[in-house]
Structure formats: C-alpha cells, structure tokens
Amino acid sequence: MNLPRASRARRLRLRTTSIAVGVALAAGPVPFLAAAPASAAAAKHYDDFNGDGYRDLAVPYAYSAMQDGSVSFSGGAVLVTYGGPKGLTAKKQLIHQGSPGIPGGGEQNDRFGAALASADLNRDGYADLVVGNPTEEAGRTPVGSVTLVWGSAKGLKGGTAMPRKGGGAFGAFGNDIATGDFNGDGRPDVAVVNDGDVHLYRGGFTKAGGLGKVSRYDRVGQGWHSDTIAAGKVNGDGKTDLIVTGVRGSGSTFRTEAWFLKGAAAGLVSGPAKVVDGKKQHERLDAAIGDFDRDGYGDIAVGNPYANGSRGAVTVWHGASAGPGKRTVTLSQATAGVPGASEAGDEFGASLTAGDADGDGYADLAVGVPFEKVGAKTHAGGAYLFRGGKGGLKGARSAGLGKSLPGVAGGTAAHDIFGYDLRLRDLNRDGRADLAVAVPGENTVRVLPGAKGGVTGTGSSVLREVGADLPE
C-alpha cells in the first residue's frame, strides 16, 4: 500500500492530527466504548474527538478500493485510534464516505483523508476532524472536497461538506488543511489550499453548514502558487499564524519559497517570504512551528528534502515580535554534532513535526529521513530529534531514531521508509510529547514515547494492519 511521493500530504499536522501516509492500522474487532459526557466548554485538546481528555490519533487508511468486511467502500478512509491514560487504546473507528452521515460517495480515484486537521469547530467540548479529498469529482471532473466530521461522546459521528470557494477542474480543494484561531475571536478557523490559493474559512461552524466569512489569499502579480500550509503562533500576539510553501514564477524561472501570513483581527495579513530554493520548484514541502529557544516567539522550520542532491536540509526561520526575523539556521546530516552521514537521496527534511518530547519547556523538532540507507538496507529510513534549548536547535542536541532503538519491536528492513511522516503530541498526558512515525513499507505507525532525554524506544508500540469488521 506504499504511496508515491507525489501523493504526500501533511498534516498530523496541528497540522495536524494525523500522519499523512496511506497506512493501515491495527487491530481486529473491539467494542467501542463511549466516554463520559463532556461539558459545553470547548475541547481542551484539538484532537480529543470523544471528549475524555486524552488525545486521539487519526491517520489516512487507504487511497484505493478496499473492503472492511461488512461495508464496501473506495476512495480512501481515515482510521481513528482513541487515547487513554496509558496512551493509545484498542478503541478504533473507521471513517469513509460510506459511513453514516458522511456526505459524498467514495469513488475509485478519490483520496479521502489525503489531508487532515482538527479542532473543536463548534465548541461543544468535542474535537472535530477536517478531512481533505483533493480528487473528489463533481460529475466526472476532479475538483476536491473538504468534510467536517463531528466529534461526540461516542466518537466521530456524521459530517458536513464545507463549501468550495473558487477553483475549477483539478483545483484540488483540500490538498492541504490547517486549523487555528487566526483572527483571535476565540473561534477556530480552517485554512485550505485550493487551486494554488489559500482560503480562510472563519468560525463559527455548525453541523447545519454555518460558517463565517471566507477570504482568499494570493501574492498578486508575483506568479505565486500555494502548495502546503502549516499553522502555529510566531509573533507572540496569541493569534494563530500561517506558513505557506509554494512556487513563485517569473518568465521561465521558478523558485520555491515559504510565505508568512500573520494572524490578525481581519483574518490574515501578508508578511515576508523566505527563499527555500532559488533555482528550482519543489512541491509537498513540509513545515512546522515551535518555540525552539523559548523566547516567546514561534520559530518556523521548513524542510527541503531535495537540497544538495536530495541529501536534504531544514531551514529554521526564527520568530520575533513582528513575525519571522532575519535570523536563520540550516540543519542537515552534515551539521556538526549530527550523527550519521549525509548521502544523496536520503531526503532529510521530507517530514517535520514540533513538540516538547523531553518536557523541559523547549519545543523540539523531529525530522524524517525516509530514504536513509541503514547498513546495506536501502530506503530503510530514519528520523532525528533535535532538542530545543538555549540558542535554539543545534546538532549537538540531536539524536538519530529508528527501529534499531532498544525496545522497538522488529528489525530494520530495506524499503521500510521509516520517517515518511511524523507527529509529536503527548498521547498519555505525562507532560512529554510522544513521536508517531509512519513506516509505509510495513504498513504500520510506530509510537515512540517521549522521555527525559528526548524520545525512547522503551515502551514503544506499533499500530499494525487492520483486520475485518471494524465498528463504525
């Protein structure tokens, strides 16, 4: 079920709640237990779909025709694994366009779940899932769709189609999604990429289809095409900001840039752009935002896995009161103190995620290297954790991660593609972010616990291919 790299979509990302890779997760039929009723207050966690106080994990399940043992569906699905006091539990739920209350119909070429994000959109105490399907067809024309799937005490239940604004055939509405309170009014908003532009859908959202004003953002006159987005807080004003990666063209020359959009009462305000590659255009770059030096401002990390013969690199663009400032740092496997060797084709920086894995108050950055060669094993993959600290991210505070870590079940294998996607979030409420790692070569997600020293293999778990007869 391996996906081509062109199909890569973010997310877990915020961006996400999910690991954006087509893997199937575990396990067979289990009873689905309802959580205690949540209060009317907004959900504490943007990814707690059943309101029990624990984060849940949503991942794309498949992008091709499949059968779940009772209901035939095609076009992709999302598998949700619910959290508990010890981390992820056996409670699971499969969501697709054949599920009760989910609008649209699954079609062979759909990619329902290609992009995922979440927030408590209607502020009822349960997080809701935002699902992108960029190849959804209107008639026979691919235009894309975005579906809001509503949280409840029993988990995700029913959905509402978000209206598509602008864009025509092959606009890929829902190609990427991010959530946050971009205008600071206390209501979650949804940012969506459609036809090369960013569209901001303001709250409040309702199950009946209600929402606020919708605005479109483009770098007018600059030959700009938006591709991927990531949300976070950069300038310290409390509003969510957005970083957009895309391509800027001038005549026959194209270059890849990261564009900063500042959250403001009116929506989003265009800010500075940073050149990622001044000579070439690249798609599906990943980004993450975290306060790596704990100065009160979020820092923007942008991966370019194609840099230097696809050895890869990550640019860290430090935040300041006005937004991202002039200070930048470049990280790669050639950075002093980083273990391992930088080799052509590794694609360091193909996936990024930020979170506090060691609980010291500094955000850390996990970096995927999915095509790393491990010994003689081609494309086994790997990841790195760069721990935040005084002065920000440094090679001396980095560690390599992979299936060779003590406590990780199974051995390293060729074509595992470990690190294809990553997500740092505290899944067991111990104050340290755990690292979920997509391993599409074996159709699993590995969960490595956060620990005092960073991320450990001790106590790790694996979500394997799902069996039949999963409950809705």
Salt bridges, closest charged atoms under 4 A:
ASP47 OD1 - ARG55 NH1 2.94
ASP47 OD2 - ARG423 NH2 2.30
ASP68 OD2 - HIS96 NE2 3.93
ASP176 OD1 - ARG11 NH1 2.59
ASP176 OD2 - ARG15 NH1 3.13
ASP185 OD2 - ARG187 NE 3.15
ASP197 OD2 - ARG216 NH1 2.98
ASP227 OD1 - ARG284 NH1 3.44
GLU257 OE1 - ARG219 NH1 2.70
GLU257 OE2 - ARG248 NH1 3.69
GLU257 OE2 - ARG255 NE 2.52
ASP277 OD2 - HIS282 NE2 2.99
ASP286 OD2 - ARG10 NE 2.86
ASP286 OD1 - ARG15 NH2 2.63
ASP293 OD2 - HIS318 ND1 3.38
ASP293 OD2 - ARG327 NH1 3.66
ASP299 OD1 - HIS318 ND1 3.25
GLU347 OE2 - ARG5 NH1 2.26
GLU347 OE1 - ARG8 NH2 3.80
ASP358 OD2 - ARG387 NE 2.88
ASP416 OD2 - LYS403 NZ 2.82
ASP421 OD1 - ARG10 NH2 1.87
GLU442 OE1 - LYS403 NZ 2.90
GLU442 OE2 - ARG446 NE 2.85
GLU472 OE2 - HIS96 NE2 3.89
